[in-house]
Amino acid sequence: MGALSPSHWAIIAVVLVVLFGSKKLPEAARGLGRSMRILKSEVGELQADGPELEK
Protein backbone atom coordinates (compact mmCIF):
# COMPACT_ATOMS: atom_id res chain seq x y z
CA MET A 1 0.00 0.00 0.00
CA GLY A 2 2.88 2.38 0.72
CA ALA A 3 4.79 1.66 -2.50
CA LEU A 4 4.01 3.47 -5.72
CA SER A 5 2.74 1.37 -8.60
CA PRO A 6 3.95 1.88 -12.18
CA SER A 7 0.79 3.82 -13.00
CA HIS A 8 1.55 6.26 -10.18
CA TRP A 9 5.09 6.78 -11.53
CA ALA A 10 3.66 7.43 -15.00
CA ILE A 11 1.30 10.08 -13.63
CA ILE A 12 4.17 11.72 -11.74
CA ALA A 13 6.31 11.74 -14.89
CA VAL A 14 3.53 13.33 -16.95
CA VAL A 15 2.96 16.01 -14.31
CA LEU A 16 6.69 16.81 -14.21
CA VAL A 17 6.88 17.11 -18.00
CA VAL A 18 3.83 19.38 -18.06
CA LEU A 19 5.12 21.59 -15.23
CA PHE A 20 8.75 21.91 -16.25
CA GLY A 21 8.80 21.05 -19.93
CA SER A 22 10.98 18.45 -21.59
CA LYS A 23 13.95 20.82 -22.00
CA LYS A 24 14.23 21.72 -18.31
CA LEU A 25 14.05 18.19 -16.89
CA PRO A 26 17.57 17.04 -17.93
CA GLU A 27 19.05 20.27 -16.55
CA ALA A 28 17.19 19.78 -13.28
CA ALA A 29 18.35 16.16 -13.04
CA ARG A 30 21.98 17.17 -13.62
CA GLY A 31 21.71 19.88 -10.98
CA LEU A 32 20.21 17.43 -8.52
CA GLY A 33 22.97 14.91 -9.23
CA ARG A 34 25.67 17.54 -8.66
CA SER A 35 24.02 18.61 -5.41
CA MET A 36 23.84 15.02 -4.19
CA ARG A 37 27.54 14.43 -5.00
CA ILE A 38 28.53 17.60 -3.14
CA LEU A 39 26.39 16.66 -0.16
CA LYS A 40 27.84 13.14 -0.09
CA SER A 41 31.42 14.43 -0.18
CA GLU A 42 30.74 17.01 2.54
CA VAL A 43 29.13 14.40 4.80
CA GLY A 44 32.12 12.10 4.21
CA GLU A 45 34.52 14.88 5.16
CA LEU A 46 32.54 15.66 8.30
CA GLN A 47 32.56 12.00 9.32
CA ALA A 48 36.29 11.79 8.67
CA ASP A 49 36.95 14.93 10.73
CA GLY A 50 34.61 13.91 13.55
CA PRO A 51 36.95 11.59 15.53
CA GLU A 52 39.81 14.10 15.33
CA LEU A 53 37.69 16.76 17.04
CA GLU A 54 36.98 14.48 20.00
CA LYS A 55 40.67 13.90 20.78
Backbone as a chain_set.jsonl record, in Angstrom:
{"seq": "MGALSPSHWAIIAVVLVVLFGSKKLPEAARGLGRSMRILKSEVGELQADGPELEK", "coords": {"N": [[0.816, -1.185, 0.0], [2.026, 1.208, 0.645], [3.959, 1.546, -1.306], [4.673, 2.917, -4.541], [2.855, 2.3, -7.476], [3.483, 1.28, -10.921], [1.726, 2.794, -12.522], [1.276, 5.044, -10.955], [3.855, 6.189, -11.004], [3.984, 6.846, -13.703], [2.021, 8.825, -13.9], [3.178, 10.779, -12.248], [5.46, 11.337, -13.76], [4.311, 12.442, -16.085], [3.101, 14.734, -15.018], [5.401, 16.133, -14.157], [6.659, 16.632, -16.63], [4.75, 18.256, -17.822], [4.717, 20.439, -16.044], [7.419, 21.392, -15.975], [8.452, 21.154, -18.518], [10.001, 19.51, -21.333], [12.595, 20.267, -21.918], [13.73, 21.386, -19.65], [13.883, 19.367, -17.736], [16.18, 17.514, -18.003], [18.262, 19.289, -17.306], [17.545, 19.945, -14.685], [17.775, 17.429, -13.492], [20.537, 16.966, -13.774], [21.515, 19.04, -12.164], [20.474, 18.259, -9.697], [21.851, 15.848, -9.356], [24.514, 16.793, -9.178], [24.289, 18.277, -6.808], [23.713, 16.238, -4.984], [26.115, 14.752, -5.096], [27.925, 16.643, -4.067], [26.858, 17.005, -1.497], [27.2, 14.404, -0.497], [30.007, 14.179, -0.493], [30.679, 16.205, 1.315], [29.458, 15.283, 3.677], [30.948, 12.962, 4.028], [33.477, 14.09, 4.515], [32.931, 15.431, 6.913], [32.395, 13.251, 8.58], [34.866, 12.031, 8.542], [36.415, 13.949, 9.786], [35.294, 14.072, 12.267], [36.141, 12.187, 14.454], [38.677, 13.244, 15.002], [38.169, 15.681, 16.18], [37.218, 15.015, 18.665], [39.415, 14.183, 20.085]], "CA": [[0.0, 0.0, 0.0], [2.879, 2.38, 0.716], [4.788, 1.656, -2.501], [4.009, 3.471, -5.717], [2.735, 1.374, -8.597], [3.952, 1.876, -12.181], [0.794, 3.823, -13.004], [1.552, 6.257, -10.183], [5.087, 6.776, -11.535], [3.659, 7.429, -15.003], [1.304, 10.08, -13.633], [4.169, 11.724, -11.736], [6.308, 11.736, -14.888], [3.525, 13.332, -16.948], [2.96, 16.012, -14.314], [6.691, 16.813, -14.21], [6.879, 17.114, -17.997], [3.833, 19.375, -18.055], [5.118, 21.585, -15.23], [8.75, 21.914, -16.252], [8.803, 21.045, -19.928], [10.978, 18.449, -21.594], [13.948, 20.817, -21.999], [14.23, 21.722, -18.313], [14.051, 18.185, -16.889], [17.568, 17.042, -17.933], [19.053, 20.266, -16.555], [17.191, 19.781, -13.28], [18.349, 16.16, -13.038], [21.98, 17.171, -13.622], [21.707, 19.876, -10.977], [20.208, 17.429, -8.522], [22.973, 14.912, -9.229], [25.669, 17.543, -8.657], [24.019, 18.606, -5.411], [23.839, 15.016, -4.193], [27.54, 14.432, -5.001], [28.531, 17.603, -3.145], [26.389, 16.665, -0.155], [27.837, 13.145, -0.094], [31.42, 14.43, -0.182], [30.742, 17.007, 2.542], [29.134, 14.396, 4.801], [32.117, 12.102, 4.208], [34.524, 14.883, 5.159], [32.542, 15.661, 8.302], [32.565, 12.003, 9.315], [36.294, 11.789, 8.672], [36.95, 14.931, 10.732], [34.613, 13.907, 13.554], [36.952, 11.593, 15.531], [39.805, 14.102, 15.325], [37.692, 16.764, 17.036], [36.982, 14.481, 19.999], [40.667, 13.898, 20.775]], "C": [[0.865, 1.256, 0.0], [3.72, 2.591, -0.53], [3.972, 2.217, -3.663], [3.996, 2.443, -6.841], [3.24, 2.045, -9.866], [3.012, 2.951, -12.728], [0.98, 5.133, -12.241], [2.807, 6.957, -10.701], [4.835, 7.445, -12.879], [2.936, 8.763, -14.834], [2.267, 11.149, -13.137], [5.048, 12.23, -12.871], [5.569, 12.709, -15.807], [3.37, 14.703, -16.298], [4.264, 16.795, -14.358], [6.969, 17.39, -15.596], [5.986, 18.315, -18.282], [4.294, 20.613, -17.292], [6.428, 22.211, -15.695], [9.128, 21.901, -17.724], [9.928, 20.049, -20.13], [12.407, 18.984, -21.658], [14.55, 21.078, -20.622], [14.521, 20.49, -17.461], [15.486, 17.651, -16.87], [18.479, 17.993, -17.153], [18.799, 20.122, -15.053], [17.79, 18.496, -12.714], [19.857, 16.275, -12.846], [22.283, 18.0, -12.384], [21.488, 19.095, -9.693], [21.344, 16.438, -8.292], [24.219, 15.59, -8.677], [25.486, 17.854, -7.179], [24.182, 17.391, -4.515], [25.304, 14.605, -4.031], [28.24, 15.356, -4.016], [28.134, 17.277, -1.715], [27.066, 15.407, 0.357], [29.302, 13.367, 0.279], [31.561, 15.233, 1.1], [30.438, 16.159, 3.772], [30.309, 13.472, 5.082], [33.26, 12.83, 4.894], [34.194, 15.141, 6.623], [32.725, 14.404, 9.143], [34.042, 11.697, 9.519], [36.921, 12.734, 9.696], [36.394, 14.746, 12.123], [35.486, 13.327, 14.655], [38.155, 12.462, 15.912], [39.39, 15.227, 16.271], [37.522, 16.282, 18.468], [38.277, 14.282, 20.77], [41.187, 15.077, 21.535]], "O": [[0.478, 2.268, -0.585], [4.156, 3.713, -0.789], [2.761, 2.02, -3.753], [5.007, 1.797, -7.119], [3.411, 3.263, -9.887], [3.47, 3.92, -13.334], [0.854, 6.212, -12.82], [2.825, 8.182, -10.825], [5.409, 8.495, -13.167], [3.218, 9.72, -15.555], [2.184, 12.303, -13.559], [5.349, 13.422, -12.938], [6.151, 13.696, -16.258], [3.497, 15.725, -16.972], [4.241, 18.006, -14.577], [7.46, 18.512, -15.716], [6.419, 19.279, -18.913], [4.265, 21.718, -17.833], [6.53, 23.434, -15.796], [10.063, 22.598, -18.119], [10.708, 19.779, -19.218], [13.349, 18.215, -21.468], [15.767, 20.995, -20.457], [15.338, 20.566, -16.544], [15.983, 17.351, -15.785], [19.365, 17.548, -16.424], [19.732, 20.173, -14.252], [18.261, 18.481, -11.577], [20.403, 15.75, -11.875], [23.212, 17.689, -11.638], [22.228, 19.254, -8.722], [21.752, 16.216, -7.153], [24.903, 15.037, -7.816], [26.42, 17.712, -6.39], [24.724, 17.493, -3.414], [25.702, 14.157, -2.955], [29.06, 14.904, -3.216], [28.978, 17.273, -0.819], [27.465, 15.346, 1.52], [29.784, 12.802, 1.262], [32.466, 14.975, 1.893], [31.097, 16.306, 4.802], [30.638, 13.222, 6.242], [33.937, 12.264, 5.752], [35.075, 15.076, 7.48], [33.162, 14.482, 10.291], [34.427, 11.16, 10.558], [37.859, 12.353, 10.396], [36.99, 15.233, 13.084], [35.569, 13.932, 15.723], [38.603, 12.408, 17.058], [40.198, 15.674, 17.084], [37.67, 17.073, 19.4], [38.248, 14.218, 21.999], [42.238, 14.988, 22.169]]}, "num_chains": 1, "name": "protein.A"}
